[in-house]
């Protein structure tokens, strides 16, 4: 492990020009590539405050053994050179977007003598036109089946095509007029290629031309009293219209754009792209990425655009959730690749804003599904638990982990949450929540919640006869039916706090971890490990330690701890909001003559919300049992005055 100070460039030796830099390891391999408007300012930031850097960046710096750079003229050249070097060296510490699944494309092999329509996945092939990607292969096949009525392109494999040519007899699709049968010479290679080109034009968005042509031919056939041909043309038009209906119209017909959205957490990000051509959604695609540094959302967008459009066609317009840091330079790079002007926009209102929100929902769902797949894998969960045990110095993997968090609004309505994960999976029936009685800061609240949880655990052990009375007010009960078991004999269910965890995790840094440990020490519990997980750098803090435990950013152990911490935070926030909402409702009804707690509850139950109660008439309020005319009048007067 190298000391960054050993290869730090000499002061004043780094130019202040735009450029691209490379960090190399001891073997000379490039491990990170970056760009900068000011090379001196950017590179100095790596060496001046090592402790304040992101853990992944710290790992990169200690892995590297040297750094070099190349000066360029402007930011555009820096973007282009950065992309070229990332593609050439494939550095391990650079962000790499990967497909969250294998998406199918509708492909037309225009490079063959007789072009073929088929479903393809994976790397793109030269000489093939691609449309999509689509979410499902069956969606492509449905579309193709409709279009073959009008554009009877070959869909068979090379073997089937060759066998039909040898036998002089077409396949079934040739007999039902869903293939022009070039294999037996019904059409020439040139005629078949023209059909394939028309198919591609329709898929590319030039739909109106073909529908108008068929409508004209249908009218001409009807006027010539060729009613059978007119009926076939009518059915062809309906087939094209059904194919178009499968692609939702979201924007104006002349709109060609890609809509990009990102959902992220501290460790990963999911990207979703909707491809809009001719105002219709022609396909979608998703990627996931491990966040290897503390890049902002704008920087993630910039890196994604450079990677995505390295080989893919660039549309006229790209809608993004936030503007990249160097949006003007990035737009110029993309414009050069397209051979025309490209506009990067953040939609603020209208249909494009609504579509971006839809893509954002898909990105959030994609990230949630990715986490679920990752968490459901038994091997991955076992590795995560073992990594946690190794990092914290535990004798065995923590099969039961409890995480505590507190939530409040500027010190009011303070609540605590406890979530439970067993064998790496959430055990929601074991979740508990606490109304903090003596709030005095987050650390004091954590201390109270942890102490109350484990005091109840000890009390239940006393009640089951597993532990002699050790707490004030606790009494043994060896003669009680069910003594010695964590199962409550009255309900047949496990007691609420019967099982101790192997590990207690608190949301916070050293102060919160120390508070939780102090609570356990006061109760004489010495067989439960404690750690804190701080949000800023995802550091794991052990009580009494001056330095945090740094788990690798890509480790399954850190991923599991983060999931547990986020679930505790979600559970605490939910309870806090419900408690605050209830307090707000009840406070609005305080001080009304003749309205006590029971009547307040009856009113809220009857109307469902304070808003409905405020909008109700005196007659409607008097309909509530126990509410008389004078009380109803007082309620209306108080609430209408409160509303005003």
N, C-alpha and C positions, 0 to 999 in steps of 0.2 A: 504494500500500500504506500503510494508516493505522497510526499508532503508537497502541496501546491506551491509552497514558497520556493522549492528547489528549481522550478521551471518558470517562475513568474518572469515575464519580460522586464527588462531594465526600465526604470522610470524615463519617460520621454521618448522611448524607442517605438512606441505604438503610434501610428498616424491618427489624425482626427478625421480622416476621410471615411466615406461609406465603403463597406467591404464585407467579405465573408471570411470566417475563421474556422479552423479545424483543430480539435483536440485529438491527440494520438496517444495510444498506450505505449508501454515499454517496447513492444514489438513493432511499433510504427503503424499499427492499424488505426484508421480513423474511427473514433468512437462517438464523436458529436460534431455536427456542422451547424453553424449559426450565422446570421447576418446582422448587420448593424448600420445605422445611419452614421454613427461616430464610433469607430473601432476602439479608440482609446477609452472612451467612457464605458462602453459595454464590457471590454475585457477587464478593466480595473474593477468593475463591480463583482467579478468572480473572486478576486483576491483580497479585497479590502475588509470584508466582513464574512468570513467563512462560517461562523456560528449562526449567522442570520439567514443563511441560504436554505433553500428547500432540501430535504434529506436526499432526494434523488440527485440534485445538483451536487451536493457534497460527495456522494458516491462517485459521480462522474469525475469530479476534480481529483479525488484520491486514486482513481483508476488510471487517469491520464498521466503521461510523463513529459509531454511537450505540447506547445500550441504554436500554430503558424497562421498566417492570414494573407489574403490577396486584396489589394485595393482596387476598387472599380470607380467608374465615373459618377454613377447616380444610384438611386434606390432601385430602379427598374433592373439595371444590370446585376445588382446584388441579389434580387429575388431570383433572377434567371440562373445565376451561378450557384446559389444555394440549392435550388431544385436539382440542377445537374449533378452537383456533388452528392446530394442525398441519394439520388438514383444510382450513382456510380459506386459509392462506398457502402450504402445500406448501414449507416451507423447505428449501433445498438441502443444509444441513449436518445435518439430522435423519435418523435411520435410517429407511430405507424398505424394508419387506419386499416382495419381489416373488415371484410364483409361479415355481418352478423348472421348471415346464412347465404346459401348458394341460390342466386336468383336466376330464373330462366329468361331467355330472350327468344323472340321470334326472329329467325334468321333466314335470309334468302341468299343462296350461294351463287351470286352473280358471276363469280370467277369460273364456273363450270360452263360447258357447252350448252347443257340443258339445265338452267337454274332450278334449284329445289327449295321448297319451303319446309322448314323443320324447327323443332325446339332445341336450343343449345344452351349449355351452361359452361362456365369456366372461361378460359382465356379466349380472346377474340382472334379470329382467323382472317388472314389477308384475303381480299376479294369477296368478302361476305358482308351484306347489308344487315344491320341489327336494328331491331325495334324493341323497346321496353327499357329496362327490365320489367317483368310482371311479377306479381306476388305468387301466382300459382301457374303451373304448367297447363292445368285444365282450362284456365282462362284464355290462354293462347289458342288451344285446340278448338274451343268454342268459336272464337273469332275467325280462325282459319276456315272452319267448316262453313261458316256463313259466307265468307268471301269467295270460296272456291266456285260458287254458283256463277259469279260474275268474272272472276279471274281464275280460270282452271289451270293453275300452275302445277307442275309435277311435285308430289310430296313423297314419292317412293324412294327406297334406298337404291344404291348402285346395283346391288345384286338382283333386286326385283326388276329394275329397269332393263338390265341386260337379259334376264330370262324372258321377259315379255317380248323384247325385240327378237330373240331367237325363235320363239314360238309363233310370232306374228299375231299375238292376241293380247289386247290390253287387260289390265287388272280391273277389279270391280269399279273403282272410281272412274275409269275411262268409260265403262258402260253406262254409268248414271250421270255422265256429263259433268263430273267434278274434277276431271283432268282432261286436258286437251290431247292426251295420248301421243306425245312426240315419239314414243318408243316404237310405234307402228306406222309412223309417217302421216298421221292425220294433220299435223302442222309441221312446218319446217322449223329448223333451229332458230331462224330469224323471227318467225312469227311467235314462237314460244318465248323468246327473249323479250319481245314487245309486250306480251301478256305479263311476264314477270316484272317488267319496268312499270307497267300500269299498277300492278299490285303494290309495288314499293311506293309509288307516288301517292296512292290512296292511304297507305299506312303512315306516310310522312305528313299527312294533313291536307293534301289536295283532294278533298272529298266532293266538293260542290260540282266540279267539272264532270265527274263520272255520273253523278246522279242526274244532272241536267241532260247529259247525252242520252242516258237510258230513257228519261221521260220524253225526250224528243222522238226517239226511235219508237217508243210505245205509242205515241200519238200518230205517227206516220203509219205504223202497222194497223192501228184501229181504223184510220181513214181509208186504208187500202183493203179493209175488211179481212185482214190476216189476224183473226181474233186469237188463235192459239199462240201465235208469236207474241202478240200484245200481252196476253196473260202471263207468258213466261217472263217477259220484260218487267211486268208489274211485280212478279214475285222476286225478280232480281233486285228491283229497287227496294222492296221491303227487307230483303236480306241485308243490303248495305245499310239501311236505316237502323235495323236491329243491331248490327255491328257497331254503329256509331253510338247507339243508346248505351252500350256497355261501357263507353268511355265518357265519364261525366263532363259536362260543359261547366267550366268554372270561371273562365275569363273570356274576353272578346276573341272573335275568330282569328284575328291577326296576331294574337299573343303567343310568342314562343319564349318560354323562360324555364329555368330550374328554380325550385323553391326549396331552400335548405333550412333545417332547424336542428338545434342541438339541445339535448338534455344531459345534464352532468351532475356528478357528485364529486367528493374529494379525490376519488381514486380512478373513476372511469367516466367516459362520455359516450353517448350514442348519437349518431348523426342519421337523419332521414332526409332523403331527397325525393321530391315529386317532379316528374318530367312533364311539363305542359307544352303541347305542340298544337297549334291551331286552336287554342283556347280549351283543349281537352286534356285531361290527365291520361298520358299514354303509358305511364309506368311509375314505379317507385323502387327505391333501393335503400339499404341501410348499412351502416358501419358501426363498429364499436372500437374504442381505443383506450388503452391504459394511459392515464395522465402521468407522464414521467417528470413533469416539473410543475411549477405554479403558474402555468400559462393562463391568461385571461380568456374569456369566451371569444373575444375578437381575434386573439392570436390563434386559437383553435380553428376558427373559421378560415383565417389566412392560410394556415398549413394544409387544411383540408382542400381548399380550392386549388392550391398548387399541385397537390397529389392527385386529386380527382381529374383535373383537366390536363394532366400530363400527356395522356393519349386520347382521351375522349373528346368528342366534338363539343365546342363551346357555344352556348346559345347567345342570342342577342342581349338577354337580360337575365340577371341572377339575383334572386331575392334572398336576403340573409337576415338572421335575427339581430345581429349587431354589426356595426361597421368595423372592418379590420383596421389595424393601426395605420397601415400604409395603403389605404384603399385606392388612392389615385395611381400609385405605382403598380399595384396589383391589377387594376383595371387595364392599365397599359400593357402589361405582360399578357393578360388574357386576350386583349384585342389583337396583339401580334399573332398569337396562336390561332385565333379565329380567322384572321385576315379581314377583320371589320370591327366596328366599334362594339364594345361590350360595356354594359352599364351594371354597376353594383348598386343595389338599392335596399334600404330598410323600409318596408311599407309601413305607413303610419295610419292609414284608414282605408275603408272600402273593401272590395272583393279580394284584393291581393293580401290585405292584412288578415282577413278572415281565413283565407287559404293557408297562410303561414301559421295561424293558430291551429289549424287542423293538422298540419305537418308536425308542429310542436307536440301535440297530443300523441301522435304516432311515435315520435322520438322518445317521449316519456314511457310509453307502453313498451317500446323496444328495450329500453334500459331496464325496466322492471322485469321483463321476460328473461333478459340475459342474466340478471342477478338470480332469478328463480332457478334457471337451469344450472347455474354455477353452484347454488346452495344445495340443490337436490342431489348432487353427485356424492355418493357415500365415500369414495376414495378421496375426493377433494376435501370433504368435511374432516375426515380422519387426519389428513395432512395438516389442515388448518389448526386443529386442536393440538397436534404434536408440536407444530411450530410455536404456538403460544406457550406450551409447557417448556420448550427449550429456551425460549427468549426470557421467560420469567423465572427460570430455575426451579420449576415444579417437578416433583417426583414422578407424577403421572399426568396424562392429559386431563384437562378439566372437563369432565363429561357434563357437569351442570354449572352453568355460568349465570349469575344474576347481575343485572346492570341497573344502576340508580341514577336518576336525573331529577332536577328541580326546575320548575317554571314559575314565572311571576311577571307582573307588570309593574315595574319600578317599585318593587318590594311589597306590593299588595297582592292578595289572593295567591299566596305562595303554596304550591302543591309539589308533591314528590311522586315519582313513578318507580316501579320495580318491574322489570321484564325478565323472563326466564328463558334460557336456551338450553336444551338438553340434547346432547350428541350433535350439536351444531344446528339444531332446528328450533324454531320458536315454539314454546309451550304456553299458548295464550290462556289456557285455563288457570295457570299459575301466576298470571300478572296480578299485581297489587298496586293500589294508589293510596296516597297519604295526603291529608290536609295538614300542612306544617303548622304547629302550634306556636312555636317561638322563633319566628324568622329573624335572623340577624346576619344576613349575608349568605351567599351560596354555600360556603364551607360549613357554617353552622347548621344550615338546613340539611345538607348531606349527612352530617353527624347525627342529627335528630332522626332522620328517616332510617338510616342504617341501624342505629341503636334500637329503635322501636321494632324493626323487623326481627332482629336477633334476640331481643328480649322476649318477644312472642314465641320464638323458636325454643328458647330455654324454658319458658313457662309450659309449653306443650310437652317438652321432654319430661318435666316434672309431673305433668298430668298423666303421662303414660307410664310412669314408674321407671323411666330410663335414667333419671337424674334426681339426686337428692335435692330437697328445697334449698336453693341458693340465692333466691331473689326475695327482696322484701315483699311480703304479702303472698308469696307462693307457697303452696302446700302440696305435700305428696298425696298420691291417691292410688296406692298399690292395689287396694281392694276393689277399685272401680272396674266394671266390666270393660274389657278392651285395653286394660293397662298393658304397657309394654309394646304397643303397636302404634304407628302413625295414623291408623285408620280410626275415624270417629265412629264409635259404636252406635250413636244416635242416627247418623245419616248414612253410614256405610261408605263415606267418601274420605279421601285423605284430609287430614287437618290442614288448615290454611298455610301454616308456616312449619310444617312437620319436617321438611327435607332441607338440610343445609347445602349450600353450594360449595363447589371446589374452588371457585374464584369469584370474587366481587369486583366488578368494573364500575367506576364512577365516571360520569361525564365531566372532565375537568383536568386540571394539572396537578402539581405537587400539593397545593393547599387542600384540594378536595380529597386526594388520595390519603393525605395525612389525617384528615378529619374522619374518614371511614375507618382507618386503622385504629384511631383513638377510641372510636365507639366499640370496636371489637375488643380492644385491650381492657376497657372498663368493665366489660361483661365476662372477661376471662376466657375468651374464645381465641385459641391459638392455632387452629387447624384449617383456617380459611385464608387463602391468599387474597391480596388486594392490589389493584392497580388503577391508575387513572388514564384516560385517553383524551388528550388535549386536541381541540379541533384545528388550531391554526396550522400545525405542521404534522398532525397525526402522530404525536409523540406519546409513548407509553411511559408513565411515571410510576415508580415504585415508592412506597412510603419510606422517608428517611434518606433517599438517594439524591445526590446533588445533580446528577445528569440523567437524562431520559434514556430509555431503551428504544433504539431505532430499528424497527422492522423494515425489511426491504419493501419498496412501494408495491411490487408485484406479488408479494407473498400472500398466500391464502389465509395465514394467521391474522395479518392486519386487516384483510378484507372482512373476515368474520367479526373481529372486534368492532370494526366500523359499522357493520350491519346491526350489531347488538346495540351499540351506542345510539345509532339513528332511530332504532325502534323504541328505545327508552325515551328519546327526545320527543318522538311522535306521540307516544302514549301520555307523556307529561303535558304536552301542549294541548292535546284533546281534552284532558281533564280540566286544565286551567281555563280553557275557553268555555267549557260548559258551566264551570263554577262562576266565572265572571259574568256570563250571560244571565244565569239565574239571579245573581246579586243585583244586576242592573234592573231586571224585571221587578224584583221585590222592592228595590229602593224607590221605584217610581210610585209604588202603592203605599209607601210608608207615610204615616201622619194623616191618613184619611179617617175621619171620625167613623167609628162603628165597624172598621175593617181590621180584623185581627188576622193572625197567621192562617187559621183554618179557612177563612173566607177568601184570603188572597190566593191560597192554593186552589180553592174551588173555582175561582174566576179564571186563573191561568189554565187549569185543566179544561174548562168549558170552552174557552175561546182559542186555546192553543198557542197564542202569542200575545205580547203586549200591544203590538200594532193592531191586531184585530179587536182587542178590548178597547183601544183608544178610538177606533172607528165605529164602535157599536153605539146604538141608541139606548136611551134610558129603558125603554120597553124590553129590549134584548137583554140588558143587564139584569133587570128585575126577574127575568125568567130563570136565573141561576138560583138554586135553592139556598135560602138563608139571606138573600139580598132583598131588602125592602125598598120602598120608594125614596125615602130620605137618603139611604146609603147609596142608591143608584145615582141620585142627583149629585151627591158629593163626589162620587167617582168620576162622573162626566165632567164636572166642574174642574176637578183637580187635573185630570188627564188632558183635557182640552186646553187648560191654562198652561200645562207643561209643554204641550205641543206648540202653542203659540210662542 
